[in-house]
Amino acid sequence: MPTSQYRRSPHGRLQAGARHWLAGVLAPVVAACLITPCRAAGVLDPQGPIASAERLILINATAIMLVVVLPVIVLTLAFAWWYRSSNARATYRPDWSYSGHIELVTWSIPAMVVILLASVAWIGSHELDPGRALQSDATPVRIDVVSLDWKWLFIYPDHQVAAVNELVVPTDTPIQFTLTSATVMNAFFVPQLGTQIYTMPGMAVRLNLLADRPGDYPGLSTNFSGDGFSDMHFLLHAVSATEFQSWLALTRSQGPALSTDAYTQLARAGVNSAPHTYRSVDPALFERIVQHSGQ
C-alpha cells in the first residue's frame, strides 16, 4: 500500500489538533460536572463561620489574581487583532527593544498582586488557625476523632458515648475536635463547615468548627489511605440543642459498650461499616489509641 495513504493533509492535521484541543478543554469540565452535586454544596455553600471565612478568602484571592489575568487576556486579543497581516496601520519596529514605562507596569502590578495575596494568606492563616477556640456563649462540645481502616470513630468524652461513621452536633455551639489516627495518616474534612485537617498516628491535633443552622453535612477522608478509602465517609447531623440531648439519651439507652475488646474488633480493617453507636466508652481509650499508634 502506498505510503501516501498514511499521510494526513494539512487540513486533516488541523482538524486533529482542534479535536485534541477541544478534548483537553472539555475533559476537565465534564469531570467537574460528574463529581459536583447538582445543588450548591461544599466549600461554596458554607454553613458555619469557618467555612464562610474560607470562602471569602477564596473569592478575594481570585479577584486579586483577575486584576492581572483579565487585562492579559484582553491585551493578547487586542494585540493579535491590531497586528494582523491585513492591518496596514500597524507599525512594525524591529529595532525597538526597551521601554521603561512598560517595565514599570509589568513588574509593579505582579509585585502588588503577590503582596496582596501574601497579606490575605497571612491574615487568614492566623484568624483561621484550626486550634483557635471560637468565641461563643455556648459551652463547647468536645469530640475525639479516630481515623481507622476504613471508618471514622467519634468519641464524646464529656458524655461517654461514641459513634461510628455518624456525627451529631448541636447548632450554634463550638465543636472542639481532637483528632488522631490509629493506622496511617488520614484527613478529616466537612466541606460545608470548613478546614481540612490531617490525622496522624501518635499525635493529637485540634480543630474548632461550628454549624450555623440545622442540616446534614457530608464528611469524608481526603487523603488516600488504602483499598477502602472511597468508603471512608460520614454524615454530620447538626441539630438543635434539645434534639442533641434527646440523641444522647437515646444513645445511652441502647447499643453495646465500647470497651477495649470492642475497640479491637472495630479497629480491624474493613469497609462499608454501617453507622452505629456505643452507649458507653472506656474513659482512657482515646489516650491509649494515641500512645499505642505512635509506637
N, C-alpha and C positions, 0 to 999 in steps of 0.2 A: 504494500500500500504506500503511495507517495507520502513523503514526509510533509508536503504542503497541506495535507488534510489535517495534520495535527496542529498547524499554526493558527493562531487567532488573529483576526483582523484588529486594527487599532480600535475600531468601533466596538468589537467584542470585548477587548481588554477594558475599555472604558465602562461598558455595562457590568463586567465582572467586578471592577473596582467599586462601582457605585453600589452594587449588591453587597459587597463586603463592608463598605462604609455604613450602609443602611442597617445591616445586621448588627454591626458593632454599636450603633446608636440605639436600636430597638431592643436588643437583648437585655440591657440593664433596666430599661423601662418596663418591659414585660415581667422581668423577675421581681421588680418592686411591686408591680400590681398584684402578682401572685402571692407574695408574702405579707402584703399590707391589708389589714381588715378593711371592709367596705366603709365602716364608720370611722370617724376620727378617734384615734386611741394612741396610746404610747406617750412618748415624750412631748408630743404636740397637743395632748389633751390632759394637762396636769390636773390632779385632784388633791394637791397639797402644796404648802408654801415652798418646799424644797424644789419640787418639780417645776413650779411656776417660775421660780428664780432661775433655774437652769434653762428653761425655755427662753426667758428674757435674754440671758447671756448668748444663747444660740442666735436669736434674732439680731441682737446688737452686733455680734461678730460678723454675721452675714451682711448686714447693712454697711458696716465699715469696709469690708472687702469689696462690695459692689461699687464703692467710690472709685476703685481702680478698674475693676473688671468691665463695668458698663462703658466708661469712656474708651477703653482699649478696643472693645468690640465696635463701637460707633466709629472710632478713628480708622480702624482697619478697613471697614466697609467704605468709609469716605475716601481713603487713600486709593483703594482699589478702583473706585468709580472715577475719581479725578484723573488718575494717571493711566487710564485705559488707552489703548493704542489709537482710538478714534478721536481723542480729545486733543486738538491742535493747540489749545491754550495752555496745556500743562507744560511747564518749563523743566527741561532736563538739565541738571547741573552736575556733571560728572566730577568736577573738581571740588565740590562742596564737601566738607568733612567735619565741621565743628560749629556748634552754637552754644554759647554759654547759657543763654536763656532756656534752651531745650534741656541742657544738662541739669540746670537748677530744678526744672519741673520733674524730670524723670527720676531724680534722686530724692527730692524733698517729699513728694507725695507718698512713695512707698515707705520712706522713713517715718512719716507721720502715721501711716496705717499700722506699721509694726509697733509704734509707741502706743497707739490707741488699743490695739489688740492685746498688747502686753499688760496695759493698765486694767482692761476688762478681766483678763485671766487672773491677774494678781489679786484684785479686789474680790472677785468671785470665789477664788480658791480659799481665801481666808473666811469670808462670810458663810460659805457652804461647807466648811470643814465637817466631815461626817461625824466626828466625835464631839462636835459643839452642841451643847444642850439647847433645846428650843424653848423660847420664852412662852409660858402659858400658866394660867391659874389652876389648870387641872393637874392632878397628880400623875406623873408619867407611869406608863405600864412597861415593865421590864420583860423582855423576851430573849431567851438564849436560843441561838440558832446553830444547828449542827448539819453540815452537808455530808451525806453518806453516799454510797454507791447503790442505787442512784435514786435518792429520795431526800427530802428535807424533814428534819426533826425540829419542832418548835417546843421549847420548854418555857412555861410561865413560872419562874422561881417564887414569886410572891403569892401565887395561887396554888402551887403544887399540882398543876395539871400539865398535860403535854398533848401535842397533836402532830400527825404526820401528813405532809402534803396539803395542809389546810391551815390557814391563819385567820384568827378572828381578833379584831381590834376595835376599840371604841373610837368614834369620830371626835374631832376637836380635842384629842388627847395625845400628848407626845408619846411616841413609842421609842424606848431605848433598847436597841438591839445589841447583843454581844454575840459575835459570830466566830465560829471555828470550823475546822474540817476534821473529820475522823479518818479521812483517807488522803486523797490527793488535793491539790489546790483547786478551788472552785470559785464561782462568782454568783453573788446574790443580787437580784435586780427585780424591782417592781417599777416598771417604766412610768406609770402614772403618778407614782409618789416620789420618784427620783433617786439618784445616787446609786449607781452600781458599786459594789464593794467586794473585794476578794476574801474568801475564807481560806485559811492556811493551817495545816496541822501544827500543833504545838504552840499556836498563837491565838489570842482572843482580840478581835478588832471591834470597834464600836461604831454604831450607826444610829442616827436620830432622824426619824421621819414622823409625819403627821398626815392624817387623812381629813380633808375639809368637810366632806359630805359622805353619806352612806352610799355603798355600792360594792360591786365585786370587781376586784382589780387583779389581772393575771400577773403572776410572778414566775420567774424562770431562772435557770442557770445559763450564764453567758460565757462559760469557759469550758471547752471540751474536756471531758474527764473519763471517757471510755464508751463502751458499747451502749449503755443505757442513758447517755447524755440527753438524747432527744425526748426522753420521757421524764426528765427531771424538772417538772414544773408544778406549780401550786396555785391556789386561788386565795387571795386575801379578801376577807369579808369585813368591810368597815360598817359597823352597826352603831346604834345609839347606845348610850351608857346603860340603859335599862335592859336592852337586848343582850349586851355583853355580860351583864350579871346573870341573866337567865341562862346564857350559854355556859357560863362557869358552873352554875348549879346543876345543869343537866349533865355536863361532862363529869362532875364529881360523883354522880349517881350511877354511872354506867361505864362499861369498858374495863379492861384489865389494868393492873398497876405496872408502871414502868420501872421494874426492878433491874438489877444488874443482869440477871439471866434473860429477862425480856429484851433488854437492850442488845445483848449479844446476838439474839435471834434477829432483831431488827437490823443490826449492822451488817448482816450478811449481804453480799452483793446480789441485787435483784432489781427487776424493773416492774413497771405497772403496779406499783404499790397503791392500793386504793386509800383515800383519805380516811383516817380513823383517829380516835383519841384515847388517852390514858387518864384514868380517874385520879391517879396519884403518881408522884415521881420521887425517886431517891434524891434527897436534897444535895448530895455530894456528887451526883452523876456527871454534871457538866464539867466540874473541875477535874474529875478523873479522866474524862474524854480529852480535855486539853492537855493534861500531863502525859497521858498514855500515847496520844497520837504524835507527840513531839519526840518520843524516844526512838 
